[in-house]
Amino acid sequence: MSGVFFSPAFYLAYWDNCILKNYSSDIILTNVKLKPHREVWIGAILAAAQTKVSGAQHFVGLPDNEPPDVDIVKYSAIKTTKGSRGTNMDRLHIEITRCSIDDGEDLYSQILKKNKPQYSNMILAVYLYGDQKPVDYEPVYKRLENIKIYLDEILVLALVGLTKSTPIPTKTFSVAKVWPSRGETILTSRDEKAFFRHPEVTQITQRGVSTVWKDLGTYELLPPVILNNG
């Protein structure tokens, strides 16, 4: 569905109603057929964080080609060189990886796996999950300062209050910047400005100097069909 972009609240609702209610945590985290859904869910949270920080609505969708895994976009009104009204679209290219505390994965090592020239000009988002204590990012900061970084930015997404019994809650999220700047945004799915609902789904209909897009209005996504856990 490249060219179609979802509001953060729309995709979070889809995740809750069509993914969490239909599949176990193990399948959600490991099934390859759910990989695009996991990535857009992470992208929706990042789009909400970007919306909260900037005050401008950001949408999430799949790119035409990988990498990156998802695109986060923002629309703004412009005037073309001929003086007519148009729309500009800014894209953030997001590459996603995971770091499972339960599986003994290390945050710095997971970042290194994606710190490659082919990911230049992209933002790396690390989804950190598992039975974890509050994360101390200081050692990661110091180690990153001593290596060449190809990525534009490195973010870590974590779920506040995460435990083994609730591996994928939807209430409170932490989005931490670990490179090149530092900082953290805490947001909740009840934040109606960050997780805005309207417009729900937009579609790009033309590209060029001016992006033409339309509001698709009410949009229904059905649960994905999984025949096996592969």
C-alpha positions as CSV (number, residue, x, y, z in Angstrom):
1,M,0.0,0.0,0.0
2,S,2.7,2.5,-0.9
3,G,1.4,6.0,-1.4
4,V,-1.2,5.5,1.4
5,F,-0.5,7.1,4.8
6,F,-2.3,6.5,8.1
7,S,-2.9,8.8,11.1
8,P,-1.2,7.5,14.3
9,A,-4.6,6.9,16.0
10,F,-6.0,5.1,13.0
11,Y,-3.2,2.6,12.9
12,L,-3.1,2.1,16.7
13,A,-6.8,1.3,16.6
14,Y,-6.2,-1.2,13.8
15,W,-3.3,-2.7,15.8
16,D,-5.5,-3.1,18.9
17,N,-8.6,-4.5,17.1
18,C,-7.1,-6.5,14.3
19,I,-3.7,-7.7,15.5
20,L,-3.7,-7.9,19.3
21,K,-7.2,-9.5,19.4
22,N,-6.4,-12.1,16.8
23,Y,-2.8,-13.3,17.5
24,S,-0.7,-14.3,20.5
25,S,2.3,-12.2,21.5
26,D,4.8,-14.8,20.2
27,I,3.2,-14.8,16.7
28,I,3.0,-11.0,16.7
29,L,6.7,-10.7,17.5
30,T,8.0,-13.4,15.2
31,N,5.7,-14.1,12.2
32,V,7.2,-12.7,9.0
33,K,3.8,-12.0,7.5
34,L,3.1,-9.6,10.4
35,K,6.5,-7.8,9.8
36,P,4.9,-4.9,7.8
37,H,2.3,-4.4,10.5
38,R,4.8,-4.4,13.3
39,E,6.8,-1.8,11.4
40,V,3.9,0.5,10.7
41,W,2.8,0.2,14.3
42,I,6.2,1.4,15.4
43,G,6.1,4.1,12.7
44,A,2.7,5.2,14.0
45,I,4.2,5.8,17.5
46,L,7.1,7.7,16.0
47,A,4.7,9.8,13.9
48,A,2.8,10.6,17.0
49,A,6.0,11.6,18.8
50,Q,7.0,13.8,15.9
51,T,3.5,15.3,15.9
52,K,3.7,16.1,19.6
53,V,7.2,17.7,19.3
54,S,6.6,19.7,16.1
55,G,2.9,20.5,16.4
56,A,2.4,19.4,12.8
57,Q,0.5,16.3,11.8
58,H,2.7,13.4,10.7
59,F,1.4,10.2,9.0
60,V,2.9,6.8,8.5
61,G,3.0,4.4,5.6
62,L,5.0,1.9,3.6
63,P,7.6,3.1,1.1
64,D,7.8,2.3,-2.6
65,N,10.9,0.2,-2.0
66,E,13.0,-1.0,1.0
67,P,15.0,0.2,2.7
68,P,13.6,2.1,4.6
69,D,10.9,0.0,6.4
70,V,8.4,2.9,6.7
71,D,8.1,6.5,5.8
72,I,6.7,9.2,8.1
73,V,5.3,12.2,6.1
74,K,4.1,15.7,6.8
75,Y,2.1,17.8,4.3
76,S,2.3,21.6,4.1
77,A,0.6,24.1,1.8
78,I,2.9,25.9,-0.7
79,K,2.7,28.2,-3.7
80,T,4.1,26.8,-7.0
81,T,6.5,28.8,-9.2
82,K,3.4,29.7,-11.3
83,G,1.7,31.1,-8.2
84,S,-0.9,28.4,-7.8
85,R,-1.6,26.5,-4.6
86,G,0.1,23.2,-4.0
87,T,1.1,20.7,-1.4
88,N,4.6,19.9,-0.3
89,M,5.4,16.6,1.4
90,D,8.4,16.1,3.7
91,R,9.5,12.5,4.3
92,L,11.4,10.9,7.2
93,H,12.8,7.5,6.1
94,I,12.7,5.1,9.0
95,E,14.7,1.9,9.2
96,I,13.5,-0.4,12.1
97,T,15.3,-3.0,14.1
98,R,14.5,-4.7,17.4
99,C,16.4,-5.3,20.7
100,S,14.9,-8.1,22.9
101,I,16.1,-7.9,26.5
102,D,14.7,-11.4,27.1
103,D,16.8,-12.9,24.3
104,G,20.0,-11.3,25.6
105,E,20.3,-8.7,22.8
106,D,22.4,-5.6,23.5
107,L,21.2,-2.2,22.3
108,Y,24.6,-1.0,21.1
109,S,25.2,-4.3,19.1
110,Q,21.7,-4.0,17.5
111,I,22.5,-0.4,16.4
112,L,25.9,-1.5,14.9
113,K,24.0,-4.1,12.7
114,K,22.2,-1.2,11.0
115,N,25.0,1.3,11.0
116,K,25.9,0.7,7.4
117,P,26.4,3.0,4.3
118,Q,23.2,1.7,2.7
119,Y,21.2,3.2,5.6
120,S,22.7,6.7,5.1
121,N,20.2,9.5,5.2
122,M,17.8,7.3,7.3
123,I,16.6,7.3,10.8
124,L,17.2,4.1,12.8
125,A,14.4,3.2,15.2
126,V,15.2,0.5,17.7
127,Y,12.2,-1.2,19.3
128,L,13.4,-2.2,22.8
129,Y,11.3,-4.8,24.5
130,G,11.4,-7.5,27.2
131,D,11.3,-7.7,30.9
132,Q,13.5,-4.6,31.5
133,K,14.6,-2.1,34.0
134,P,14.8,1.7,33.2
135,V,17.4,2.0,30.4
136,D,20.7,3.8,31.1
137,Y,21.6,5.3,27.7
138,E,24.8,6.9,28.9
139,P,27.1,3.9,28.0
140,V,25.5,3.8,24.5
141,Y,26.1,7.6,24.0
142,K,29.8,7.2,24.9
143,R,30.4,4.2,22.6
144,L,28.6,5.9,19.6
145,E,30.9,8.9,20.0
146,N,33.9,6.8,19.1
147,I,32.6,5.3,15.8
148,K,31.6,6.6,12.4
149,I,27.8,6.9,12.2
150,Y,26.2,6.6,8.8
151,L,22.6,7.1,10.0
152,D,21.0,10.5,10.2
153,E,19.5,9.8,13.6
154,I,19.1,7.0,16.1
155,L,15.9,6.6,18.2
156,V,14.9,4.0,20.8
157,L,11.2,3.2,21.2
158,A,10.3,1.5,24.5
159,L,7.0,0.8,26.2
160,V,6.8,2.3,29.7
161,G,6.0,-0.3,32.4
162,L,6.8,-3.3,30.1
163,T,6.8,-6.7,31.7
164,K,6.9,-10.3,30.4
165,S,3.1,-10.7,31.1
166,T,2.3,-7.6,29.0
167,P,4.9,-7.5,26.1
168,I,2.9,-5.3,23.8
169,P,0.8,-2.8,25.8
170,T,-0.6,0.3,24.0
171,K,-0.7,2.9,26.8
172,T,2.5,4.8,27.3
173,F,5.5,5.1,25.1
174,S,9.1,6.5,25.4
175,V,10.9,7.7,22.3
176,A,14.5,8.5,23.2
177,K,17.1,10.2,21.0
178,V,20.5,8.6,21.4
179,W,22.3,10.2,18.4
180,P,23.3,12.8,17.4
181,S,21.3,14.7,20.0
182,R,19.9,13.4,23.3
183,G,16.4,13.7,24.7
184,E,13.2,11.7,25.4
185,T,9.6,12.2,24.5
186,I,7.0,10.4,26.7
187,L,3.5,10.1,25.1
188,T,0.3,8.2,25.8
189,S,-2.2,6.8,23.3
190,R,-4.8,9.0,25.0
191,D,-3.0,12.1,23.8
192,E,-5.5,13.1,21.0
193,K,-3.2,15.7,19.5
194,A,-0.3,13.4,19.1
195,F,-2.4,10.4,18.2
196,F,-4.8,12.4,16.0
197,R,-7.6,10.6,14.2
198,H,-8.6,13.0,11.4
199,P,-7.8,12.8,8.6
200,E,-7.5,9.0,9.0
201,V,-6.0,8.0,5.7
202,T,-4.5,10.0,2.9
203,Q,-3.2,9.0,-0.5
204,I,-0.7,10.6,-2.8
205,T,-2.1,10.9,-6.3
206,Q,0.8,12.7,-8.0
207,R,4.4,13.5,-7.3
208,G,6.6,16.3,-8.5
209,V,7.1,19.9,-7.6
210,S,3.7,19.9,-5.9
211,T,2.4,16.7,-4.2
212,V,-1.3,16.1,-4.8
213,W,-3.1,14.2,-2.1
214,K,-6.6,13.3,-1.0
215,D,-8.4,12.4,2.2
216,L,-9.7,8.9,1.7
217,G,-12.2,9.4,4.5
218,T,-13.5,6.3,6.4
219,Y,-11.2,3.4,5.6
220,E,-11.5,-0.2,6.7
221,L,-8.5,-2.6,7.1
222,L,-9.2,-6.2,7.7
223,P,-7.0,-8.5,9.9
224,P,-4.2,-10.2,8.0
225,V,-4.7,-13.9,7.2
226,I,-1.9,-16.1,8.6
227,L,-1.9,-19.7,7.6
228,N,1.3,-20.7,9.5
229,N,3.8,-19.1,11.8
230,G,6.5,-18.7,9.1
